[in-house]
Amino acid sequence: MKISNKPNVRGMEKVANDVTYRSAIMGRDLRLFMGIITTRIYGVSLGFILAVALILIPAVVVIYGGSI
């Protein structure tokens, strides 16, 4: 049996690459989540305005009988 004092560099590189990959995934996930949170109010308000417009325009047409 041969005993070596050389470190297991390949194992350390695999662990370092795995940690780098996982931290990149977590960073992307966090950036996506923060982007969704920051645009949430804008998206909800825009959707509400669009829904009101889509309901209000046909309602006005029906009420006034198509002669606006």
mmCIF file of the N, C-alpha and C atoms, coordinates in Angstrom:
data_MODEL
# 
_entry.id   MODEL 
# 
loop_
_atom_site.group_PDB 
_atom_site.id 
_atom_site.type_symbol 
_atom_site.label_atom_id 
_atom_site.label_alt_id 
_atom_site.label_comp_id 
_atom_site.label_asym_id 
_atom_site.label_entity_id 
_atom_site.label_seq_id 
_atom_site.pdbx_PDB_ins_code 
_atom_site.Cartn_x 
_atom_site.Cartn_y 
_atom_site.Cartn_z 
_atom_site.occupancy 
_atom_site.B_iso_or_equiv 
_atom_site.pdbx_formal_charge 
_atom_site.auth_seq_id 
_atom_site.auth_comp_id 
_atom_site.auth_asym_id 
_atom_site.auth_atom_id 
_atom_site.pdbx_PDB_model_num 
ATOM 1   N N  . MET A 1 1  ? 0.843   -1.165 0.000   1.00 0.00 ? 1  MET A N  1 
ATOM 2   C CA . MET A 1 1  ? 0.000   0.000  0.000   1.00 0.00 ? 1  MET A CA 1 
ATOM 3   C C  . MET A 1 1  ? 0.889   1.229  0.000   1.00 0.00 ? 1  MET A C  1 
ATOM 4   N N  . LYS A 1 2  ? 0.532   2.152  -0.861  1.00 0.00 ? 2  LYS A N  1 
ATOM 5   C CA . LYS A 1 2  ? 1.305   3.371  -0.985  1.00 0.00 ? 2  LYS A CA 1 
ATOM 6   C C  . LYS A 1 2  ? 0.539   4.496  -0.297  1.00 0.00 ? 2  LYS A C  1 
ATOM 7   N N  . ILE A 1 3  ? 1.170   5.232  0.547   1.00 0.00 ? 3  ILE A N  1 
ATOM 8   C CA . ILE A 1 3  ? 0.562   6.371  1.232   1.00 0.00 ? 3  ILE A CA 1 
ATOM 9   C C  . ILE A 1 3  ? 1.121   7.639  0.619   1.00 0.00 ? 3  ILE A C  1 
ATOM 10  N N  . SER A 1 4  ? 0.241   8.542  0.276   1.00 0.00 ? 4  SER A N  1 
ATOM 11  C CA . SER A 1 4  ? 0.653   9.779  -0.367  1.00 0.00 ? 4  SER A CA 1 
ATOM 12  C C  . SER A 1 4  ? 0.288   10.954 0.526   1.00 0.00 ? 4  SER A C  1 
ATOM 13  N N  . ASN A 1 5  ? 1.112   11.975 0.494   1.00 0.00 ? 5  ASN A N  1 
ATOM 14  C CA . ASN A 1 5  ? 0.814   13.181 1.252   1.00 0.00 ? 5  ASN A CA 1 
ATOM 15  C C  . ASN A 1 5  ? 0.210   14.262 0.365   1.00 0.00 ? 5  ASN A C  1 
ATOM 16  N N  . LYS A 1 6  ? -0.110  13.919 -0.897  1.00 0.00 ? 6  LYS A N  1 
ATOM 17  C CA . LYS A 1 6  ? -0.723  14.880 -1.802  1.00 0.00 ? 6  LYS A CA 1 
ATOM 18  C C  . LYS A 1 6  ? -2.215  15.004 -1.476  1.00 0.00 ? 6  LYS A C  1 
ATOM 19  N N  . PRO A 1 7  ? -2.729  16.222 -1.471  1.00 0.00 ? 7  PRO A N  1 
ATOM 20  C CA . PRO A 1 7  ? -4.156  16.382 -1.161  1.00 0.00 ? 7  PRO A CA 1 
ATOM 21  C C  . PRO A 1 7  ? -5.033  15.893 -2.318  1.00 0.00 ? 7  PRO A C  1 
ATOM 22  N N  . ASN A 1 8  ? -6.249  15.544 -1.990  1.00 0.00 ? 8  ASN A N  1 
ATOM 23  C CA . ASN A 1 8  ? -7.207  15.096 -2.993  1.00 0.00 ? 8  ASN A CA 1 
ATOM 24  C C  . ASN A 1 8  ? -7.775  16.325 -3.707  1.00 0.00 ? 8  ASN A C  1 
ATOM 25  N N  . VAL A 1 9  ? -7.043  16.812 -4.684  1.00 0.00 ? 9  VAL A N  1 
ATOM 26  C CA . VAL A 1 9  ? -7.393  18.047 -5.372  1.00 0.00 ? 9  VAL A CA 1 
ATOM 27  C C  . VAL A 1 9  ? -8.665  17.858 -6.190  1.00 0.00 ? 9  VAL A C  1 
ATOM 28  N N  . ARG A 1 10 ? -8.819  16.716 -6.804  1.00 0.00 ? 10 ARG A N  1 
ATOM 29  C CA . ARG A 1 10 ? -9.995  16.474 -7.631  1.00 0.00 ? 10 ARG A CA 1 
ATOM 30  C C  . ARG A 1 10 ? -11.268 16.532 -6.789  1.00 0.00 ? 10 ARG A C  1 
ATOM 31  N N  . GLY A 1 11 ? -11.248 15.966 -5.610  1.00 0.00 ? 11 GLY A N  1 
ATOM 32  C CA . GLY A 1 11 ? -12.407 16.017 -4.714  1.00 0.00 ? 11 GLY A CA 1 
ATOM 33  C C  . GLY A 1 11 ? -12.711 17.431 -4.262  1.00 0.00 ? 11 GLY A C  1 
ATOM 34  N N  . MET A 1 12 ? -11.672 18.200 -3.950  1.00 0.00 ? 12 MET A N  1 
ATOM 35  C CA . MET A 1 12 ? -11.877 19.587 -3.531  1.00 0.00 ? 12 MET A CA 1 
ATOM 36  C C  . MET A 1 12 ? -12.419 20.439 -4.677  1.00 0.00 ? 12 MET A C  1 
ATOM 37  N N  . GLU A 1 13 ? -11.954 20.183 -5.901  1.00 0.00 ? 13 GLU A N  1 
ATOM 38  C CA . GLU A 1 13 ? -12.458 20.922 -7.060  1.00 0.00 ? 13 GLU A CA 1 
ATOM 39  C C  . GLU A 1 13 ? -13.925 20.609 -7.308  1.00 0.00 ? 13 GLU A C  1 
ATOM 40  N N  . LYS A 1 14 ? -14.312 19.344 -7.142  1.00 0.00 ? 14 LYS A N  1 
ATOM 41  C CA . LYS A 1 14 ? -15.719 18.979 -7.328  1.00 0.00 ? 14 LYS A CA 1 
ATOM 42  C C  . LYS A 1 14 ? -16.599 19.684 -6.301  1.00 0.00 ? 14 LYS A C  1 
ATOM 43  N N  . VAL A 1 15 ? -16.135 19.721 -5.057  1.00 0.00 ? 15 VAL A N  1 
ATOM 44  C CA . VAL A 1 15 ? -16.908 20.394 -4.013  1.00 0.00 ? 15 VAL A CA 1 
ATOM 45  C C  . VAL A 1 15 ? -16.987 21.892 -4.285  1.00 0.00 ? 15 VAL A C  1 
ATOM 46  N N  . ALA A 1 16 ? -15.882 22.496 -4.692  1.00 0.00 ? 16 ALA A N  1 
ATOM 47  C CA . ALA A 1 16 ? -15.878 23.932 -4.987  1.00 0.00 ? 16 ALA A CA 1 
ATOM 48  C C  . ALA A 1 16 ? -16.799 24.254 -6.166  1.00 0.00 ? 16 ALA A C  1 
ATOM 49  N N  . ASN A 1 17 ? -16.763 23.431 -7.201  1.00 0.00 ? 17 ASN A N  1 
ATOM 50  C CA . ASN A 1 17 ? -17.647 23.648 -8.346  1.00 0.00 ? 17 ASN A CA 1 
ATOM 51  C C  . ASN A 1 17 ? -19.111 23.472 -7.949  1.00 0.00 ? 17 ASN A C  1 
ATOM 52  N N  . ASP A 1 18 ? -19.387 22.495 -7.102  1.00 0.00 ? 18 ASP A N  1 
ATOM 53  C CA . ASP A 1 18 ? -20.752 22.270 -6.644  1.00 0.00 ? 18 ASP A CA 1 
ATOM 54  C C  . ASP A 1 18 ? -21.252 23.453 -5.818  1.00 0.00 ? 18 ASP A C  1 
ATOM 55  N N  . VAL A 1 19 ? -20.407 23.976 -4.947  1.00 0.00 ? 19 VAL A N  1 
ATOM 56  C CA . VAL A 1 19 ? -20.787 25.133 -4.132  1.00 0.00 ? 19 VAL A CA 1 
ATOM 57  C C  . VAL A 1 19 ? -21.014 26.351 -5.018  1.00 0.00 ? 19 VAL A C  1 
ATOM 58  N N  . THR A 1 20 ? -20.155 26.552 -5.998  1.00 0.00 ? 20 THR A N  1 
ATOM 59  C CA . THR A 1 20 ? -20.314 27.675 -6.922  1.00 0.00 ? 20 THR A CA 1 
ATOM 60  C C  . THR A 1 20 ? -21.617 27.556 -7.701  1.00 0.00 ? 20 THR A C  1 
ATOM 61  N N  . TYR A 1 21 ? -21.920 26.353 -8.193  1.00 0.00 ? 21 TYR A N  1 
ATOM 62  C CA . TYR A 1 21 ? -23.147 26.123 -8.959  1.00 0.00 ? 21 TYR A CA 1 
ATOM 63  C C  . TYR A 1 21 ? -24.371 26.370 -8.090  1.00 0.00 ? 21 TYR A C  1 
ATOM 64  N N  . ARG A 1 22 ? -24.366 25.828 -6.890  1.00 0.00 ? 22 ARG A N  1 
ATOM 65  C CA . ARG A 1 22 ? -25.524 25.996 -6.006  1.00 0.00 ? 22 ARG A CA 1 
ATOM 66  C C  . ARG A 1 22 ? -25.718 27.464 -5.603  1.00 0.00 ? 22 ARG A C  1 
ATOM 67  N N  . SER A 1 23 ? -24.642 28.175 -5.353  1.00 0.00 ? 23 SER A N  1 
ATOM 68  C CA . SER A 1 23 ? -24.783 29.589 -4.983  1.00 0.00 ? 23 SER A CA 1 
ATOM 69  C C  . SER A 1 23 ? -25.292 30.409 -6.170  1.00 0.00 ? 23 SER A C  1 
ATOM 70  N N  . ALA A 1 24 ? -24.888 30.045 -7.391  1.00 0.00 ? 24 ALA A N  1 
ATOM 71  C CA . ALA A 1 24 ? -25.402 30.735 -8.575  1.00 0.00 ? 24 ALA A CA 1 
ATOM 72  C C  . ALA A 1 24 ? -26.893 30.480 -8.742  1.00 0.00 ? 24 ALA A C  1 
ATOM 73  N N  . ILE A 1 25 ? -27.331 29.242 -8.508  1.00 0.00 ? 25 ILE A N  1 
ATOM 74  C CA . ILE A 1 25 ? -28.757 28.912 -8.599  1.00 0.00 ? 25 ILE A CA 1 
ATOM 75  C C  . ILE A 1 25 ? -29.548 29.692 -7.557  1.00 0.00 ? 25 ILE A C  1 
ATOM 76  N N  . MET A 1 26 ? -29.045 29.747 -6.331  1.00 0.00 ? 26 MET A N  1 
ATOM 77  C CA . MET A 1 26 ? -29.746 30.482 -5.277  1.00 0.00 ? 26 MET A CA 1 
ATOM 78  C C  . MET A 1 26 ? -29.785 31.976 -5.599  1.00 0.00 ? 26 MET A C  1 
ATOM 79  N N  . GLY A 1 27 ? -28.709 32.514 -6.158  1.00 0.00 ? 27 GLY A N  1 
ATOM 80  C CA . GLY A 1 27 ? -28.677 33.923 -6.534  1.00 0.00 ? 27 GLY A CA 1 
ATOM 81  C C  . GLY A 1 27 ? -29.683 34.240 -7.619  1.00 0.00 ? 27 GLY A C  1 
ATOM 82  N N  . ARG A 1 28 ? -29.773 33.364 -8.627  1.00 0.00 ? 28 ARG A N  1 
ATOM 83  C CA . ARG A 1 28 ? -30.756 33.575 -9.692  1.00 0.00 ? 28 ARG A CA 1 
ATOM 84  C C  . ARG A 1 28 ? -32.170 33.519 -9.148  1.00 0.00 ? 28 ARG A C  1 
ATOM 85  N N  . ASP A 1 29 ? -32.415 32.558 -8.274  1.00 0.00 ? 29 ASP A N  1 
ATOM 86  C CA . ASP A 1 29 ? -33.741 32.417 -7.682  1.00 0.00 ? 29 ASP A CA 1 
ATOM 87  C C  . ASP A 1 29 ? -34.109 33.658 -6.872  1.00 0.00 ? 29 ASP A C  1 
ATOM 88  N N  . LEU A 1 30 ? -33.168 34.172 -6.114  1.00 0.00 ? 30 LEU A N  1 
ATOM 89  C CA . LEU A 1 30 ? -33.421 35.365 -5.307  1.00 0.00 ? 30 LEU A CA 1 
ATOM 90  C C  . LEU A 1 30 ? -33.675 36.584 -6.187  1.00 0.00 ? 30 LEU A C  1 
ATOM 91  N N  . ARG A 1 31 ? -32.893 36.746 -7.254  1.00 0.00 ? 31 ARG A N  1 
ATOM 92  C CA . ARG A 1 31 ? -33.105 37.879 -8.159  1.00 0.00 ? 31 ARG A CA 1 
ATOM 93  C C  . ARG A 1 31 ? -34.458 37.786 -8.851  1.00 0.00 ? 31 ARG A C  1 
ATOM 94  N N  . LEU A 1 32 ? -34.862 36.580 -9.254  1.00 0.00 ? 32 LEU A N  1 
ATOM 95  C CA . LEU A 1 32 ? -36.170 36.405 -9.876  1.00 0.00 ? 32 LEU A CA 1 
ATOM 96  C C  . LEU A 1 32 ? -37.277 36.743 -8.891  1.00 0.00 ? 32 LEU A C  1 
ATOM 97  N N  . PHE A 1 33 ? -37.158 36.262 -7.669  1.00 0.00 ? 33 PHE A N  1 
ATOM 98  C CA . PHE A 1 33 ? -38.172 36.528 -6.647  1.00 0.00 ? 33 PHE A CA 1 
ATOM 99  C C  . PHE A 1 33 ? -38.273 38.022 -6.357  1.00 0.00 ? 33 PHE A C  1 
ATOM 100 N N  . MET A 1 34 ? -37.151 38.705 -6.236  1.00 0.00 ? 34 MET A N  1 
ATOM 101 C CA . MET A 1 34 ? -37.172 40.139 -5.958  1.00 0.00 ? 34 MET A CA 1 
ATOM 102 C C  . MET A 1 34 ? -37.745 40.912 -7.145  1.00 0.00 ? 34 MET A C  1 
ATOM 103 N N  . GLY A 1 35 ? -37.475 40.471 -8.365  1.00 0.00 ? 35 GLY A N  1 
ATOM 104 C CA . GLY A 1 35 ? -38.059 41.117 -9.531  1.00 0.00 ? 35 GLY A CA 1 
ATOM 105 C C  . GLY A 1 35 ? -39.568 40.976 -9.557  1.00 0.00 ? 35 GLY A C  1 
ATOM 106 N N  . ILE A 1 36 ? -40.051 39.802 -9.170  1.00 0.00 ? 36 ILE A N  1 
ATOM 107 C CA . ILE A 1 36 ? -41.500 39.587 -9.119  1.00 0.00 ? 36 ILE A CA 1 
ATOM 108 C C  . ILE A 1 36 ? -42.124 40.454 -8.031  1.00 0.00 ? 36 ILE A C  1 
ATOM 109 N N  . ILE A 1 37 ? -41.486 40.531 -6.888  1.00 0.00 ? 37 ILE A N  1 
ATOM 110 C CA . ILE A 1 37 ? -42.019 41.324 -5.769  1.00 0.00 ? 37 ILE A CA 1 
ATOM 111 C C  . ILE A 1 37 ? -42.051 42.810 -6.121  1.00 0.00 ? 37 ILE A C  1 
ATOM 112 N N  . THR A 1 38 ? -41.008 43.308 -6.779  1.00 0.00 ? 38 THR A N  1 
ATOM 113 C CA . THR A 1 38 ? -40.953 44.748 -7.066  1.00 0.00 ? 38 THR A CA 1 
ATOM 114 C C  . THR A 1 38 ? -41.949 45.157 -8.138  1.00 0.00 ? 38 THR A C  1 
ATOM 115 N N  . THR A 1 39 ? -42.308 44.256 -9.046  1.00 0.00 ? 39 THR A N  1 
ATOM 116 C CA . THR A 1 39 ? -43.249 44.608 -10.107 1.00 0.00 ? 39 THR A CA 1 
ATOM 117 C C  . THR A 1 39 ? -44.678 44.168 -9.786  1.00 0.00 ? 39 THR A C  1 
ATOM 118 N N  . ARG A 1 40 ? -44.907 43.635 -8.604  1.00 0.00 ? 40 ARG A N  1 
ATOM 119 C CA . ARG A 1 40 ? -46.220 43.098 -8.256  1.00 0.00 ? 40 ARG A CA 1 
ATOM 120 C C  . ARG A 1 40 ? -47.281 44.187 -8.232  1.00 0.00 ? 40 ARG A C  1 
ATOM 121 N N  . ILE A 1 41 ? -47.035 45.308 -7.576  1.00 0.00 ? 41 ILE A N  1 
ATOM 122 C CA . ILE A 1 41 ? -48.019 46.382 -7.465  1.00 0.00 ? 41 ILE A CA 1 
ATOM 123 C C  . ILE A 1 41 ? -48.344 46.950 -8.840  1.00 0.00 ? 41 ILE A C  1 
ATOM 124 N N  . TYR A 1 42 ? -47.324 47.150 -9.650  1.00 0.00 ? 42 TYR A N  1 
ATOM 125 C CA . TYR A 1 42 ? -47.524 47.663 -11.002 1.00 0.00 ? 42 TYR A CA 1 
ATOM 126 C C  . TYR A 1 42 ? -48.371 46.698 -11.831 1.00 0.00 ? 42 TYR A C  1 
ATOM 127 N N  . GLY A 1 43 ? -48.086 45.419 -11.745 1.00 0.00 ? 43 GLY A N  1 
ATOM 128 C CA . GLY A 1 43 ? -48.826 44.424 -12.509 1.00 0.00 ? 43 GLY A CA 1 
ATOM 129 C C  . GLY A 1 43 ? -50.267 44.292 -12.061 1.00 0.00 ? 43 GLY A C  1 
ATOM 130 N N  . VAL A 1 44 ? -50.498 44.319 -10.748 1.00 0.00 ? 44 VAL A N  1 
ATOM 131 C CA . VAL A 1 44 ? -51.867 44.220 -10.233 1.00 0.00 ? 44 VAL A CA 1 
ATOM 132 C C  . VAL A 1 44 ? -52.672 45.442 -10.645 1.00 0.00 ? 44 VAL A C  1 
ATOM 133 N N  . SER A 1 45 ? -52.096 46.619 -10.524 1.00 0.00 ? 45 SER A N  1 
ATOM 134 C CA . SER A 1 45 ? -52.833 47.834 -10.889 1.00 0.00 ? 45 SER A CA 1 
ATOM 135 C C  . SER A 1 45 ? -53.105 47.890 -12.389 1.00 0.00 ? 45 SER A C  1 
ATOM 136 N N  . LEU A 1 46 ? -52.134 47.501 -13.195 1.00 0.00 ? 46 LEU A N  1 
ATOM 137 C CA . LEU A 1 46 ? -52.340 47.483 -14.642 1.00 0.00 ? 46 LEU A CA 1 
ATOM 138 C C  . LEU A 1 46 ? -53.411 46.459 -15.028 1.00 0.00 ? 46 LEU A C  1 
ATOM 139 N N  . GLY A 1 47 ? -53.393 45.298 -14.395 1.00 0.00 ? 47 GLY A N  1 
ATOM 140 C CA . GLY A 1 47 ? -54.406 44.285 -14.657 1.00 0.00 ? 47 GLY A CA 1 
ATOM 141 C C  . GLY A 1 47 ? -55.789 44.744 -14.242 1.00 0.00 ? 47 GLY A C  1 
ATOM 142 N N  . PHE A 1 48 ? -55.885 45.440 -13.117 1.00 0.00 ? 48 PHE A N  1 
ATOM 143 C CA . PHE A 1 48 ? -57.176 45.959 -12.656 1.00 0.00 ? 48 PHE A CA 1 
ATOM 144 C C  . PHE A 1 48 ? -57.727 46.995 -13.630 1.00 0.00 ? 48 PHE A C  1 
ATOM 145 N N  . ILE A 1 49 ? -56.879 47.897 -14.082 1.00 0.00 ? 49 ILE A N  1 
ATOM 146 C CA . ILE A 1 49 ? -57.308 48.926 -15.031 1.00 0.00 ? 49 ILE A CA 1 
ATOM 147 C C  . ILE A 1 49 ? -57.757 48.278 -16.347 1.00 0.00 ? 49 ILE A C  1 
ATOM 148 N N  . LEU A 1 50 ? -57.016 47.288 -16.820 1.00 0.00 ? 50 LEU A N  1 
ATOM 149 C CA . LEU A 1 50 ? -57.388 46.601 -18.056 1.00 0.00 ? 50 LEU A CA 1 
ATOM 150 C C  . LEU A 1 50 ? -58.713 45.858 -17.895 1.00 0.00 ? 50 LEU A C  1 
ATOM 151 N N  . ALA A 1 51 ? -58.915 45.208 -16.754 1.00 0.00 ? 51 ALA A N  1 
ATOM 152 C CA . ALA A 1 51 ? -60.173 44.494 -16.516 1.00 0.00 ? 51 ALA A CA 1 
ATOM 153 C C  . ALA A 1 51 ? -61.352 45.458 -16.455 1.00 0.00 ? 51 ALA A C  1 
ATOM 154 N N  . VAL A 1 52 ? -61.184 46.584 -15.799 1.00 0.00 ? 52 VAL A N  1 
ATOM 155 C CA . VAL A 1 52 ? -62.257 47.577 -15.724 1.00 0.00 ? 52 VAL A CA 1 
ATOM 156 C C  . VAL A 1 52 ? -62.575 48.120 -17.117 1.00 0.00 ? 52 VAL A C  1 
ATOM 157 N N  . ALA A 1 53 ? -61.548 48.373 -17.910 1.00 0.00 ? 53 ALA A N  1 
ATOM 158 C CA . ALA A 1 53 ? -61.772 48.881 -19.269 1.00 0.00 ? 53 ALA A CA 1 
ATOM 159 C C  . ALA A 1 53 ? -62.507 47.849 -20.120 1.00 0.00 ? 53 ALA A C  1 
ATOM 160 N N  . LEU A 1 54 ? -62.135 46.576 -19.988 1.00 0.00 ? 54 LEU A N  1 
ATOM 161 C CA . LEU A 1 54 ? -62.792 45.539 -20.781 1.00 0.00 ? 54 LEU A CA 1 
ATOM 162 C C  . LEU A 1 54 ? -64.232 45.314 -20.358 1.00 0.00 ? 54 LEU A C  1 
ATOM 163 N N  . ILE A 1 55 ? -64.574 45.637 -19.142 1.00 0.00 ? 55 ILE A N  1 
ATOM 164 C CA . ILE A 1 55 ? -65.958 45.497 -18.677 1.00 0.00 ? 55 ILE A CA 1 
ATOM 165 C C  . ILE A 1 55 ? -66.736 46.769 -18.937 1.00 0.00 ? 55 ILE A C  1 
ATOM 166 N N  . LEU A 1 56 ? -66.110 47.915 -18.741 1.00 0.00 ? 56 LEU A N  1 
ATOM 167 C CA . LEU A 1 56 ? -66.805 49.197 -18.838 1.00 0.00 ? 56 LEU A CA 1 
ATOM 168 C C  . LEU A 1 56 ? -67.173 49.567 -20.274 1.00 0.00 ? 56 LEU A C  1 
ATOM 169 N N  . ILE A 1 57 ? -66.296 49.326 -21.224 1.00 0.00 ? 57 ILE A N  1 
ATOM 170 C CA . ILE A 1 57 ? -66.568 49.708 -22.615 1.00 0.00 ? 57 ILE A CA 1 
ATOM 171 C C  . ILE A 1 57 ? -67.784 48.961 -23.167 1.00 0.00 ? 57 ILE A C  1 
ATOM 172 N N  . PRO A 1 58 ? -67.857 47.621 -23.055 1.00 0.00 ? 58 PRO A N  1 
ATOM 173 C CA . PRO A 1 58 ? -69.068 46.952 -23.544 1.00 0.00 ? 58 PRO A CA 1 
ATOM 174 C C  . PRO A 1 58 ? -70.323 47.346 -22.755 1.00 0.00 ? 58 PRO A C  1 
ATOM 175 N N  . ALA A 1 59 ? -70.191 47.628 -21.461 1.00 0.00 ? 59 ALA A N  1 
ATOM 176 C CA . ALA A 1 59 ? -71.343 48.038 -20.672 1.00 0.00 ? 59 ALA A CA 1 
ATOM 177 C C  . ALA A 1 59 ? -71.892 49.372 -21.149 1.00 0.00 ? 59 ALA A C  1 
ATOM 178 N N  . VAL A 1 60 ? -71.023 50.294 -21.473 1.00 0.00 ? 60 VAL A N  1 
ATOM 179 C CA . VAL A 1 60 ? -71.455 51.604 -21.982 1.00 0.00 ? 60 VAL A CA 1 
ATOM 180 C C  . VAL A 1 60 ? -72.138 51.425 -23.334 1.00 0.00 ? 60 VAL A C  1 
ATOM 181 N N  . VAL A 1 61 ? -71.599 50.560 -24.164 1.00 0.00 ? 61 VAL A N  1 
ATOM 182 C CA . VAL A 1 61 ? -72.195 50.321 -25.485 1.00 0.00 ? 61 VAL A CA 1 
ATOM 183 C C  . VAL A 1 61 ? -73.588 49.717 -25.324 1.00 0.00 ? 61 VAL A C  1 
ATOM 184 N N  . VAL A 1 62 ? -73.756 48.784 -24.397 1.00 0.00 ? 62 VAL A N  1 
ATOM 185 C CA . VAL A 1 62 ? -75.064 48.155 -24.180 1.00 0.00 ? 62 VAL A CA 1 
ATOM 186 C C  . VAL A 1 62 ? -76.053 49.165 -23.593 1.00 0.00 ? 62 VAL A C  1 
ATOM 187 N N  . ILE A 1 63 ? -75.611 49.986 -22.658 1.00 0.00 ? 63 ILE A N  1 
ATOM 188 C CA . ILE A 1 63 ? -76.506 50.956 -22.017 1.00 0.00 ? 63 ILE A CA 1 
ATOM 189 C C  . ILE A 1 63 ? -76.980 51.999 -23.015 1.00 0.00 ? 63 ILE A C  1 
ATOM 190 N N  . TYR A 1 64 ? -76.091 52.529 -23.826 1.00 0.00 ? 64 TYR A N  1 
ATOM 191 C CA . TYR A 1 64 ? -76.470 53.583 -24.764 1.00 0.00 ? 64 TYR A CA 1 
ATOM 192 C C  . TYR A 1 64 ? -76.919 53.037 -26.119 1.00 0.00 ? 64 TYR A C  1 
ATOM 193 N N  . GLY A 1 65 ? -77.047 51.755 -26.238 1.00 0.00 ? 65 GLY A N  1 
ATOM 194 C CA . GLY A 1 65 ? -77.592 51.153 -27.461 1.00 0.00 ? 65 GLY A CA 1 
ATOM 195 C C  . GLY A 1 65 ? -76.730 51.283 -28.687 1.00 0.00 ? 65 GLY A C  1 
ATOM 196 N N  . GLY A 1 66 ? -75.448 51.400 -28.492 1.00 0.00 ? 66 GLY A N  1 
ATOM 197 C CA . GLY A 1 66 ? -74.534 51.449 -29.623 1.00 0.00 ? 66 GLY A CA 1 
ATOM 198 C C  . GLY A 1 66 ? -74.381 52.827 -30.240 1.00 0.00 ? 66 GLY A C  1 
ATOM 199 N N  . SER A 1 67 ? -75.068 53.837 -29.727 1.00 0.00 ? 67 SER A N  1 
ATOM 200 C CA . SER A 1 67 ? -74.910 55.179 -30.286 1.00 0.00 ? 67 SER A CA 1 
ATOM 201 C C  . SER A 1 67 ? -74.235 56.073 -29.264 1.00 0.00 ? 67 SER A C  1 
ATOM 202 N N  . ILE A 1 68 ? -72.932 56.113 -29.331 1.00 0.00 ? 68 ILE A N  1 
ATOM 203 C CA . ILE A 1 68 ? -72.164 56.919 -28.375 1.00 0.00 ? 68 ILE A CA 1 
ATOM 204 C C  . ILE A 1 68 ? -71.879 58.266 -28.968 1.00 0.00 ? 68 ILE A C  1 
# 
